[in-house]
Amino acid sequence: MTRILTGICVLAFAASIAAQSTPVHRSYDTEFLGPPLADPVLQHAKETFVLFGCAYCHGLNLVSRGEATDLMHSALVGRDENGSRIGPLLRAGIPQTAKLSPMPQFSDLSDQQIAALVTWIHYARQQGRYQELTAAPVRTGDATAGKAYFERTCSMCHAVDRDLAGIGRKHDAPALRAAILEPKGLKSERSFTSARLNDTKLGPAQQRHHALLENYSAEEVANVVAYLASVR
């Protein structure tokens, strides 16, 4: 009997230790964070944005609260490339002004943490700008202005007489607008395979179009649509 009782006590003690050593997973706040993203890099970036308090002032999806800077439409964010402008600003902080609340310094964050914040800001901005532009009323554009914009911004990668010959006959205005905002050929999930990581075409092309998406105005999109519609 003594041996049995001793065995029971040992098992109970072991179970107690195991329970204490097992991590307790708190429930994931889907109401605030939304469902977990399939892309682990973006999910980590989102959680980093929340962890360091950025979402409290700027909004998880960049709908700012109070006097925080509007990151969705910030010209500085639009000119940022891989954290070249956002990174130094995060480390230096922003003093209070008559119109904006102060932003504390984040000088103690690692380069990886800064990169995660930058990743989420650009991703959320791309999603938000896409929603704004697709929800904007369809307007008649200026083909001449659209041609000037195209030659200045798009012609380095797209030749009208080669890549886009007759595009105005093949697609109507809504299809052209959709292709400008979200090119099908560039719509693909992030991949960490060696072939994809070493791809020197798709990645840079996606990055270029994402940067354009972050900075398009509804007028510019309408003008480019008008120009492409005239290419017959």
NUBA-649080 format. One record per residue (C-alpha): residue number from 0; residue in three letters; x, z, y. Coordinates in steps of 0.25 Angstrom, whole numbers. Each point is the difference from the previous one (the first is absolute). Example, Ala and Ser with C-alpha at 12.3 -4.5 7.8 and 13.67 -1.06 7.14 Angstrom:
<site><num>0</num><residu>ALA</residu><u>49</u><w>31</w><v>-18</v></site>
<site><num>1</num><residu>SER</residu><u>6</u><w>-2</w><v>14</v></site>
This chain:
<site><num>0</num><residu>MET</residu><u>0</u><w>0</w><v>0</v></site>
<site><num>1</num><residu>THR</residu><u>11</u><w>4</w><v>9</v></site>
<site><num>2</num><residu>ARG</residu><u>7</u><w>-14</w><v>-2</v></site>
<site><num>3</num><residu>ILE</residu><u>-13</u><w>-7</w><v>3</v></site>
<site><num>4</num><residu>LEU</residu><u>-2</u><w>8</w><v>13</v></site>
<site><num>5</num><residu>THR</residu><u>14</u><w>-3</w><v>4</v></site>
<site><num>6</num><residu>GLY</residu><u>-2</u><w>-15</w><v>-3</v></site>
<site><num>7</num><residu>ILE</residu><u>-13</u><w>0</w><v>8</v></site>
<site><num>8</num><residu>CYS</residu><u>7</u><w>7</w><v>12</v></site>
<site><num>9</num><residu>VAL</residu><u>12</u><w>-10</w><v>-1</v></site>
<site><num>10</num><residu>LEU</residu><u>-9</u><w>-12</w><v>0</v></site>
<site><num>11</num><residu>ALA</residu><u>-8</u><w>6</w><v>12</v></site>
<site><num>12</num><residu>PHE</residu><u>12</u><w>2</w><v>8</v></site>
<site><num>13</num><residu>ALA</residu><u>5</u><w>-14</w><v>-3</v></site>
<site><num>14</num><residu>ALA</residu><u>-13</u><w>-6</w><v>5</v></site>
<site><num>15</num><residu>SER</residu><u>1</u><w>8</w><v>12</v></site>
<site><num>16</num><residu>ILE</residu><u>14</u><w>-5</w><v>4</v></site>
<site><num>17</num><residu>ALA</residu><u>-4</u><w>-14</w><v>-3</v></site>
<site><num>18</num><residu>ALA</residu><u>-12</u><w>1</w><v>9</v></site>
<site><num>19</num><residu>GLN</residu><u>8</u><w>5</w><v>11</v></site>
<site><num>20</num><residu>SER</residu><u>10</u><w>-11</w><v>-2</v></site>
<site><num>21</num><residu>THR</residu><u>-10</u><w>-11</w><v>0</v></site>
<site><num>22</num><residu>PRO</residu><u>-1</u><w>-6</w><v>14</v></site>
<site><num>23</num><residu>VAL</residu><u>-14</u><w>1</w><v>6</v></site>
<site><num>24</num><residu>HIS</residu><u>-5</u><w>-14</w><v>5</v></site>
<site><num>25</num><residu>ARG</residu><u>-8</u><w>2</w><v>12</v></site>
<site><num>26</num><residu>SER</residu><u>-12</u><w>-10</w><v>2</v></site>
<site><num>27</num><residu>TYR</residu><u>3</u><w>-13</w><v>7</v></site>
<site><num>28</num><residu>ASP</residu><u>-7</u><w>-1</w><v>13</v></site>
<site><num>29</num><residu>THR</residu><u>-6</u><w>-14</w><v>-2</v></site>
<site><num>30</num><residu>GLU</residu><u>-10</u><w>3</w><v>12</v></site>
<site><num>31</num><residu>PHE</residu><u>12</u><w>0</w><v>9</v></site>
<site><num>32</num><residu>LEU</residu><u>11</u><w>-8</w><v>-7</v></site>
<site><num>33</num><residu>GLY</residu><u>-10</u><w>-10</w><v>-7</v></site>
<site><num>34</num><residu>PRO</residu><u>3</u><w>-4</w><v>-14</v></site>
<site><num>35</num><residu>PRO</residu><u>14</u><w>0</w><v>-5</v></site>
<site><num>36</num><residu>LEU</residu><u>7</u><w>-14</w><v>2</v></site>
<site><num>37</num><residu>ALA</residu><u>4</u><w>-8</w><v>-11</v></site>
<site><num>38</num><residu>ASP</residu><u>14</u><w>-2</w><v>7</v></site>
<site><num>39</num><residu>PRO</residu><u>8</u><w>12</w><v>-2</v></site>
<site><num>40</num><residu>VAL</residu><u>9</u><w>-3</w><v>12</v></site>
<site><num>41</num><residu>LEU</residu><u>-12</u><w>-1</w><v>9</v></site>
<site><num>42</num><residu>GLN</residu><u>-7</u><w>12</w><v>-6</v></site>
<site><num>43</num><residu>HIS</residu><u>13</u><w>8</w><v>3</v></site>
<site><num>44</num><residu>ALA</residu><u>1</u><w>-5</w><v>14</v></site>
<site><num>45</num><residu>LYS</residu><u>-15</u><w>4</w><v>3</v></site>
<site><num>46</num><residu>GLU</residu><u>2</u><w>14</w><v>-5</v></site>
<site><num>47</num><residu>THR</residu><u>13</u><w>1</w><v>8</v></site>
<site><num>48</num><residu>PHE</residu><u>-7</u><w>-4</w><v>12</v></site>
<site><num>49</num><residu>VAL</residu><u>-10</u><w>11</w><v>-2</v></site>
<site><num>50</num><residu>LEU</residu><u>10</u><w>10</w><v>-5</v></site>
<site><num>51</num><residu>PHE</residu><u>8</u><w>0</w><v>13</v></site>
<site><num>52</num><residu>GLY</residu><u>-13</u><w>1</w><v>9</v></site>
<site><num>53</num><residu>CYS</residu><u>0</u><w>-15</w><v>5</v></site>
<site><num>54</num><residu>ALA</residu><u>-14</u><w>-2</w><v>-5</v></site>
<site><num>55</num><residu>TYR</residu><u>-5</u><w>12</w><v>8</v></site>
<site><num>56</num><residu>CYS</residu><u>2</u><w>-7</w><v>13</v></site>
<site><num>57</num><residu>HIS</residu><u>1</u><w>-14</w><v>-3</v></site>
<site><num>58</num><residu>GLY</residu><u>-11</u><w>-1</w><v>-11</v></site>
<site><num>59</num><residu>LEU</residu><u>3</u><w>-3</w><v>-14</v></site>
<site><num>60</num><residu>ASN</residu><u>-4</u><w>-15</w><v>2</v></site>
<site><num>61</num><residu>LEU</residu><u>6</u><w>0</w><v>15</v></site>
<site><num>62</num><residu>VAL</residu><u>-13</u><w>3</w><v>6</v></site>
<site><num>63</num><residu>SER</residu><u>6</u><w>10</w><v>10</v></site>
<site><num>64</num><residu>ARG</residu><u>-6</u><w>13</w><v>4</v></site>
<site><num>65</num><residu>GLY</residu><u>0</u><w>6</w><v>14</v></site>
<site><num>66</num><residu>GLU</residu><u>12</u><w>-4</w><v>9</v></site>
<site><num>67</num><residu>ALA</residu><u>9</u><w>-5</w><v>-12</v></site>
<site><num>68</num><residu>THR</residu><u>6</u><w>-14</w><v>2</v></site>
<site><num>69</num><residu>ASP</residu><u>-8</u><w>-11</w><v>-6</v></site>
<site><num>70</num><residu>LEU</residu><u>9</u><w>-5</w><v>-11</v></site>
<site><num>71</num><residu>MET</residu><u>-10</u><w>-11</w><v>-4</v></site>
<site><num>72</num><residu>HIS</residu><u>2</u><w>-7</w><v>13</v></site>
<site><num>73</num><residu>SER</residu><u>14</u><w>5</w><v>4</v></site>
<site><num>74</num><residu>ALA</residu><u>9</u><w>-11</w><v>5</v></site>
<site><num>75</num><residu>LEU</residu><u>12</u><w>8</w><v>-4</v></site>
<site><num>76</num><residu>VAL</residu><u>-5</u><w>1</w><v>-14</v></site>
<site><num>77</num><residu>GLY</residu><u>-3</u><w>-15</w><v>0</v></site>
<site><num>78</num><residu>ARG</residu><u>15</u><w>-3</w><v>4</v></site>
<site><num>79</num><residu>ASP</residu><u>5</u><w>9</w><v>-11</v></site>
<site><num>80</num><residu>GLU</residu><u>8</u><w>-6</w><v>-12</v></site>
<site><num>81</num><residu>ASN</residu><u>3</u><w>10</w><v>-11</v></site>
<site><num>82</num><residu>GLY</residu><u>0</u><w>12</w><v>9</v></site>
<site><num>83</num><residu>SER</residu><u>9</u><w>-5</w><v>10</v></site>
<site><num>84</num><residu>ARG</residu><u>-9</u><w>5</w><v>11</v></site>
<site><num>85</num><residu>ILE</residu><u>-9</u><w>10</w><v>-7</v></site>
<site><num>86</num><residu>GLY</residu><u>12</u><w>7</w><v>-6</v></site>
<site><num>87</num><residu>PRO</residu><u>8</u><w>4</w><v>12</v></site>
<site><num>88</num><residu>LEU</residu><u>-13</u><w>4</w><v>7</v></site>
<site><num>89</num><residu>LEU</residu><u>-4</u><w>9</w><v>-11</v></site>
<site><num>90</num><residu>ARG</residu><u>14</u><w>7</w><v>1</v></site>
<site><num>91</num><residu>ALA</residu><u>0</u><w>2</w><v>15</v></site>
<site><num>92</num><residu>GLY</residu><u>-15</u><w>3</w><v>2</v></site>
<site><num>93</num><residu>ILE</residu><u>-8</u><w>-3</w><v>12</v></site>
<site><num>94</num><residu>PRO</residu><u>-2</u><w>10</w><v>12</v></site>
<site><num>95</num><residu>GLN</residu><u>-14</u><w>2</w><v>5</v></site>
<site><num>96</num><residu>THR</residu><u>-5</u><w>-9</w><v>11</v></site>
<site><num>97</num><residu>ALA</residu><u>-13</u><w>0</w><v>9</v></site>
<site><num>98</num><residu>LYS</residu><u>-7</u><w>-9</w><v>-11</v></site>
<site><num>99</num><residu>LEU</residu><u>6</u><w>4</w><v>-13</v></site>
<site><num>100</num><residu>SER</residu><u>3</u><w>12</w><v>-8</v></site>
<site><num>101</num><residu>PRO</residu><u>14</u><w>3</w><v>-3</v></site>
<site><num>102</num><residu>MET</residu><u>6</u><w>-3</w><v>-14</v></site>
<site><num>103</num><residu>PRO</residu><u>10</u><w>9</w><v>-6</v></site>
<site><num>104</num><residu>GLN</residu><u>14</u><w>-4</w><v>-5</v></site>
<site><num>105</num><residu>PHE</residu><u>1</u><w>-3</w><v>-15</v></site>
<site><num>106</num><residu>SER</residu><u>15</u><w>0</w><v>1</v></site>
<site><num>107</num><residu>ASP</residu><u>1</u><w>7</w><v>-13</v></site>
<site><num>108</num><residu>LEU</residu><u>-7</u><w>-10</w><v>-9</v></site>
<site><num>109</num><residu>SER</residu><u>9</u><w>-8</w><v>-10</v></site>
<site><num>110</num><residu>ASP</residu><u>1</u><w>-15</w><v>2</v></site>
<site><num>111</num><residu>GLN</residu><u>-9</u><w>-2</w><v>-13</v></site>
<site><num>112</num><residu>GLN</residu><u>-11</u><w>9</w><v>7</v></site>
<site><num>113</num><residu>ILE</residu><u>1</u><w>-8</w><v>13</v></site>
<site><num>114</num><residu>ALA</residu><u>-1</u><w>-13</w><v>-9</v></site>
<site><num>115</num><residu>ALA</residu><u>-13</u><w>5</w><v>-7</v></site>
<site><num>116</num><residu>LEU</residu><u>-6</u><w>3</w><v>14</v></site>
<site><num>117</num><residu>VAL</residu><u>3</u><w>-13</w><v>5</v></site>
<site><num>118</num><residu>THR</residu><u>-5</u><w>-7</w><v>-13</v></site>
<site><num>119</num><residu>TRP</residu><u>-14</u><w>7</w><v>2</v></site>
<site><num>120</num><residu>ILE</residu><u>-1</u><w>-3</w><v>15</v></site>
<site><num>121</num><residu>HIS</residu><u>2</u><w>-15</w><v>-3</v></site>
<site><num>122</num><residu>TYR</residu><u>-9</u><w>0</w><v>-12</v></site>
<site><num>123</num><residu>ALA</residu><u>-11</u><w>7</w><v>7</v></site>
<site><num>124</num><residu>ARG</residu><u>2</u><w>-9</w><v>12</v></site>
<site><num>125</num><residu>GLN</residu><u>-1</u><w>-12</w><v>-8</v></site>
<site><num>126</num><residu>GLN</residu><u>-13</u><w>4</w><v>-7</v></site>
<site><num>127</num><residu>GLY</residu><u>-6</u><w>5</w><v>13</v></site>
<site><num>128</num><residu>ARG</residu><u>4</u><w>-13</w><v>8</v></site>
<site><num>129</num><residu>TYR</residu><u>-6</u><w>-9</w><v>-11</v></site>
<site><num>130</num><residu>GLN</residu><u>-13</u><w>8</w><v>0</v></site>
<site><num>131</num><residu>GLU</residu><u>-1</u><w>-1</w><v>16</v></site>
<site><num>132</num><residu>LEU</residu><u>3</u><w>-15</w><v>0</v></site>
<site><num>133</num><residu>THR</residu><u>-9</u><w>-4</w><v>-12</v></site>
<site><num>134</num><residu>ALA</residu><u>-11</u><w>8</w><v>7</v></site>
<site><num>135</num><residu>ALA</residu><u>2</u><w>-6</w><v>14</v></site>
<site><num>136</num><residu>PRO</residu><u>-10</u><w>-11</w><v>4</v></site>
<site><num>137</num><residu>VAL</residu><u>4</u><w>-14</w><v>-3</v></site>
<site><num>138</num><residu>ARG</residu><u>4</u><w>-7</w><v>12</v></site>
<site><num>139</num><residu>THR</residu><u>4</u><w>-14</w><v>4</v></site>
<site><num>140</num><residu>GLY</residu><u>15</u><w>-1</w><v>2</v></site>
<site><num>141</num><residu>ASP</residu><u>9</u><w>-9</w><v>9</v></site>
<site><num>142</num><residu>ALA</residu><u>7</u><w>-10</w><v>-9</v></site>
<site><num>143</num><residu>THR</residu><u>11</u><w>-2</w><v>10</v></site>
<site><num>144</num><residu>ALA</residu><u>3</u><w>14</w><v>1</v></site>
<site><num>145</num><residu>GLY</residu><u>-1</u><w>1</w><v>-15</v></site>
<site><num>146</num><residu>LYS</residu><u>10</u><w>-11</w><v>-2</v></site>
<site><num>147</num><residu>ALA</residu><u>10</u><w>7</w><v>10</v></site>
<site><num>148</num><residu>TYR</residu><u>-2</u><w>13</w><v>-8</v></site>
<site><num>149</num><residu>PHE</residu><u>2</u><w>-7</w><v>-13</v></site>
<site><num>150</num><residu>GLU</residu><u>13</u><w>-7</w><v>5</v></site>
<site><num>151</num><residu>ARG</residu><u>5</u><w>13</w><v>5</v></site>
<site><num>152</num><residu>THR</residu><u>-3</u><w>9</w><v>-11</v></site>
<site><num>153</num><residu>CYS</residu><u>-3</u><w>-8</w><v>-13</v></site>
<site><num>154</num><residu>SER</residu><u>7</u><w>-13</w><v>0</v></site>
<site><num>155</num><residu>MET</residu><u>13</u><w>7</w><v>-5</v></site>
<site><num>156</num><residu>CYS</residu><u>-6</u><w>1</w><v>-14</v></site>
<site><num>157</num><residu>HIS</residu><u>-12</u><w>-10</w><v>1</v></site>
<site><num>158</num><residu>ALA</residu><u>1</u><w>-15</w><v>4</v></site>
<site><num>159</num><residu>VAL</residu><u>-13</u><w>-6</w><v>4</v></site>
<site><num>160</num><residu>ASP</residu><u>4</u><w>-14</w><v>-5</v></site>
<site><num>161</num><residu>ARG</residu><u>4</u><w>5</w><v>-14</v></site>
<site><num>162</num><residu>ASP</residu><u>-6</u><w>13</w><v>-4</v></site>
<site><num>163</num><residu>LEU</residu><u>-13</u><w>-1</w><v>8</v></site>
<site><num>164</num><residu>ALA</residu><u>-3</u><w>-15</w><v>1</v></site>
<site><num>165</num><residu>GLY</residu><u>-15</u><w>-2</w><v>1</v></site>
<site><num>166</num><residu>ILE</residu><u>-3</u><w>15</w><v>-1</v></site>
<site><num>167</num><residu>GLY</residu><u>-11</u><w>-2</w><v>10</v></site>
<site><num>168</num><residu>ARG</residu><u>-8</u><w>-10</w><v>-9</v></site>
<site><num>169</num><residu>LYS</residu><u>2</u><w>9</w><v>-12</v></site>
<site><num>170</num><residu>HIS</residu><u>-4</u><w>14</w><v>5</v></site>
<site><num>171</num><residu>ASP</residu><u>-11</u><w>4</w><v>10</v></site>
<site><num>172</num><residu>ALA</residu><u>3</u><w>10</w><v>11</v></site>
<site><num>173</num><residu>PRO</residu><u>-4</u><w>13</w><v>-8</v></site>
<site><num>174</num><residu>ALA</residu><u>9</u><w>-4</w><v>-11</v></site>
<site><num>175</num><residu>LEU</residu><u>11</u><w>-3</w><v>10</v></site>
<site><num>176</num><residu>ARG</residu><u>-2</u><w>14</w><v>6</v></site>
<site><num>177</num><residu>ALA</residu><u>1</u><w>7</w><v>-13</v></site>
<site><num>178</num><residu>ALA</residu><u>12</u><w>-7</w><v>-4</v></site>
<site><num>179</num><residu>ILE</residu><u>7</u><w>4</w><v>13</v></site>
<site><num>180</num><residu>LEU</residu><u>-4</u><w>14</w><v>-2</v></site>
<site><num>181</num><residu>GLU</residu><u>3</u><w>1</w><v>-15</v></site>
<site><num>182</num><residu>PRO</residu><u>7</u><w>-11</w><v>-6</v></site>
<site><num>183</num><residu>LYS</residu><u>-3</u><w>-1</w><v>-15</v></site>
<site><num>184</num><residu>GLY</residu><u>14</u><w>-4</w><v>-4</v></site>
<site><num>185</num><residu>LEU</residu><u>5</u><w>13</w><v>6</v></site>
<site><num>186</num><residu>LYS</residu><u>-11</u><w>9</w><v>-6</v></site>
<site><num>187</num><residu>SER</residu><u>7</u><w>7</w><v>-11</v></site>
<site><num>188</num><residu>GLU</residu><u>2</u><w>14</w><v>-5</v></site>
<site><num>189</num><residu>ARG</residu><u>14</u><w>7</w><v>2</v></site>
<site><num>190</num><residu>SER</residu><u>9</u><w>-2</w><v>-12</v></site>
<site><num>191</num><residu>PHE</residu><u>13</u><w>7</w><v>-3</v></site>
<site><num>192</num><residu>THR</residu><u>5</u><w>-10</w><v>-10</v></site>
<site><num>193</num><residu>SER</residu><u>14</u><w>-5</w><v>2</v></site>
<site><num>194</num><residu>ALA</residu><u>-6</u><w>-14</w><v>2</v></site>
<site><num>195</num><residu>ARG</residu><u>-9</u><w>4</w><v>11</v></site>
<site><num>196</num><residu>LEU</residu><u>10</u><w>9</w><v>6</v></site>
<site><num>197</num><residu>ASN</residu><u>10</u><w>-11</w><v>1</v></site>
<site><num>198</num><residu>ASP</residu><u>-10</u><w>-10</w><v>5</v></site>
<site><num>199</num><residu>THR</residu><u>5</u><w>-5</w><v>14</v></site>
<site><num>200</num><residu>LYS</residu><u>-13</u><w>-8</w><v>3</v></site>
<site><num>201</num><residu>LEU</residu><u>-13</u><w>8</w><v>-3</v></site>
<site><num>202</num><residu>GLY</residu><u>5</u><w>14</w><v>6</v></site>
<site><num>203</num><residu>PRO</residu><u>5</u><w>-6</w><v>13</v></site>
<site><num>204</num><residu>ALA</residu><u>-12</u><w>-9</w><v>1</v></site>
<site><num>205</num><residu>GLN</residu><u>-10</u><w>12</w><v>-2</v></site>
<site><num>206</num><residu>GLN</residu><u>8</u><w>9</w><v>10</v></site>
<site><num>207</num><residu>ARG</residu><u>-1</u><w>-11</w><v>10</v></site>
<site><num>208</num><residu>HIS</residu><u>-15</u><w>-2</w><v>-1</v></site>
<site><num>209</num><residu>HIS</residu><u>-3</u><w>15</w><v>0</v></site>
<site><num>210</num><residu>ALA</residu><u>8</u><w>1</w><v>13</v></site>
<site><num>211</num><residu>LEU</residu><u>-9</u><w>-12</w><v>6</v></site>
<site><num>212</num><residu>LEU</residu><u>-12</u><w>7</w><v>-6</v></site>
<site><num>213</num><residu>GLU</residu><u>3</u><w>13</w><v>8</v></site>
<site><num>214</num><residu>ASN</residu><u>2</u><w>-7</w><v>13</v></site>
<site><num>215</num><residu>TYR</residu><u>-11</u><w>-12</w><v>0</v></site>
<site><num>216</num><residu>SER</residu><u>-10</u><w>1</w><v>10</v></site>
<site><num>217</num><residu>ALA</residu><u>-14</u><w>-6</w><v>-3</v></site>
<site><num>218</num><residu>GLU</residu><u>2</u><w>-11</w><v>11</v></site>
<site><num>219</num><residu>GLU</residu><u>14</u><w>-4</w><v>-7</v></site>
<site><num>220</num><residu>VAL</residu><u>-7</u><w>-1</w><v>-13</v></site>
<site><num>221</num><residu>ALA</residu><u>-11</u><w>-9</w><v>6</v></site>
<site><num>222</num><residu>ASN</residu><u>10</u><w>-9</w><v>7</v></site>
<site><num>223</num><residu>VAL</residu><u>8</u><w>-2</w><v>-13</v></site>
<site><num>224</num><residu>VAL</residu><u>-13</u><w>-3</w><v>-8</v></site>
<site><num>225</num><residu>ALA</residu><u>-4</u><w>-10</w><v>11</v></site>
<site><num>226</num><residu>TYR</residu><u>14</u><w>-7</w><v>-1</v></site>
<site><num>227</num><residu>LEU</residu><u>0</u><w>-1</w><v>-15</v></site>
<site><num>228</num><residu>ALA</residu><u>-14</u><w>-5</w><v>0</v></site>
<site><num>229</num><residu>SER</residu><u>5</u><w>-12</w><v>8</v></site>
<site><num>230</num><residu>VAL</residu><u>11</u><w>-3</w><v>-10</v></site>
<site><num>231</num><residu>ARG</residu><u>-6</u><w>-12</w><v>-7</v></site>
